[in-house]
Amino acid sequence: MKKTVASPDQSTLHRWIWRWHGYAGLFVIPFLFFMSLTGLPYVWQHELEDWLHPEYRALEPKALRISFEQQLATALAACPAKPLGSVRVDGNPHHATQFWFGEWSNPTSVFVNPYTGEVITRIDEWTRLSFAAISLHGLTFAEPYGSWLLEFLACWGIILCFTGVYLWWPRGRQWSIWGTFLPRLSGQGRQRWRDLHAVGGFYLSAILALYLFTGLPWTAFWGGKLFTRVQEATGQEYPHCMLDDAGHQSLPPTPDAHPLPLDAFVQFGLAQHLPGPLEISLPRSPSGNVHVRNRNGDTALETHYQLNIYTAEVVAQVGWSDMPTTQKAVSMGIDMHEGKLLGRPNQILSTALALLFMLISGAAGVMWWRRRPQGKRDWPQYVRTPRLPLGLKLGLGVAALFLPLFGLSALVFVAGERLFFNRGKRTAG
């Protein structure tokens, strides 16, 4: 192909975008590697549980079972200092009954043998690999700031994907298939790492941006404030029936009626033949409802019930068909993000993608480390903002509007950079 020479404006624009890509990469690349690493145990959490905890995942089935109400009393006695969150009943006869206590920040699980009624073990969830991994993955250990940091890094990660594709694009120079669409793995030194990062990043950029975007609904600002207000304004609110505290009341049929035992609600859930294990949340007030749901992993196969605590009658019910369009889209994105949308194929795909994300981020780290001057930091060189094409201006405007934390942080960064640069010039003069 004929070699062309980029115009001064094109060259400056290229260096300007590379500078932003480089700065974003300095804090997003370690984040991407960390998130990929911590996501893997969560994708395979059930398989890991079977392997690591046979004491409550490989029980010997027996003909008779202890009532769930008796199991509940045993679990409450084993963990009296924390409020009961939920009861998780697995249809697998080899699995124990799990009682979840406390808040998400510091929960404790009590596993009770359903055949003997004895406590098998009491575990702080942070000591379980699957819970620790998802807590680290979501930065919940750093709350309330962890969610903001997660959103900040996810926003800049999306920008990193777009700027990376721009820098990869083979324009204005002679190029070949090798190094552009196929990595030169036989190359020496930095070239090999550059190709692994650039070529691999090109193929994975859209998927990575999608994964980062599907993580935004979990964040405190974008998901908890911005997206929630958009849903309210468009009539796409999350169905309250899917929440433990749904706002419905349980009315007793007679003045002397008493709440039904846990067994009644477990039997109701089992009678629905719902796929996946049941999760039952008891109310914390006498007038509250019992929330029964199945955790299939695929939201389209899950159903939520609000039951009267005195009669076990259905007060409210919500399934996939009752969810608004935006919530369906978010749920599908979350299921894909967690490797649950298509079952085992999704687990395998998520694992492969996580390993590839770690590869391209690790290659970027090695490449940056090797190119830096010996004993010095390799900060991207300052470039004045060139004349930006109209399409790029519109794209940045849309990104700043759609990802507010990116827009605000970019303004702060530009202001700080110009102040530092101008002060440096005055000092030098």
Steps between C-alpha positions, in 0.01 A plus 500: 500500500614853431633683800337833582610774734265622768426872513626701800147515641455124461836433662421729794154345539656154503749597771225677697276191497797277583570721802146452632518129423830476687378686806177297514701182466720582799211447742252297291743222400571388861126527567418284197749233605363503857136481389569214261686307767233546769217426258620149423418342840151650491427358154583151633367553852277191516769269368752649744256459787459131421877456494600715797212426738394136486396525866175669399492423126543121512260375768374145518126512419257338743132414486386741772561875526485735795236771462625832365354678803724289727798564273424873524494489881836323499651755262365795704660356813831463314504863386301710749685829444393558139155531340386224267525603137376199304470124489640320199358159421666293234308217336820297488470233776877517557493870598439649843250775579667841505389778736639842408544750787599865508546769238690465173804679642565231765274196460518164672360171373384213719471163324263251660480131418136447389511134607633542854417864577858563615711801408769382260695824501470871554699701245579866461427552132825690448686172557318334210681543169190573290371773734843654554555506124172678420552745787845584370366511145235753601734693733237465774782485757566870429141622536366763474785606272549165326193541279610846388849374424355205309288732285791739442726217380225337291428831323866556419529136395230558237688809377818290496333254261395769252832685504682168465310415181582844361870454570495147353332612177753455213470839331759731354781242494608180333360197677466127466279225636770410754503749784156631401262204493740225607753537784868447421563249777841414360610862536759608751467711812241773508357422154345174619339666801380791287325261257342296777359819648403688182373212286335323791352829619348563158315168500392532863426874523127480425449202734703667775302824465178296526621322815600832657167654407301211650679570830370858520147412628664377824666835572371757747482800267437373145285208612360627830423858399526572127352180357240472777367849424483422130300188580262696723454770236420244230282269711759221495545460876626181657199291618470536878386141528859395427625670818495354851332813635235529229260714702215248503335407831400161639154513651415228754179308419401506868613715795675205665676373184871420521765506225541171317818297551782518248399159361181645350695745284762245400224261394334778300825574318569134426145452373562763228773278349722802442843433346790559735526530879244690706572811704249589771515833684288528815363843596638691796157621607176307573321677215763435234490244221721201432706540183548171312709485182714259306862580412550338164774732377299576186262780599254400229434176693457661843171580675436706813210450741381709792309271739273578792692388809177373666347309208777452237264651243656686209480876555704590193690315229752617241678311223694582186191607304414758768837676490538825302713504186794689649514265799499199269795646312687572823426152636623331184817711517556403862440130426753517217746688722472229766532216249147367558301602193553182298613259769826310452585656159479845661729386782759374252473816288531727806806307616666529158423872484632562852827326412527699177428826685778412742730425206447832320519700823810312610656555155432873532671506839807319370514722192481817710763371743742414221467829312547729798839671545718314748428615855226744392126506463363498148219756509329576169645818349289815527318591177288812455144425398489514117207595280261215563281363219129564544426128536753467781356806678151352482631163620672657800187697581281190489754307711515779760120517513449124513795437737492801733793388714715485187391850397564653842833327553615594147426867571691482828791327331517753214481795740769356725723411205480846346563665835803279561631543145461880499660529843789288375548735206502806724748333736725405210485853359 
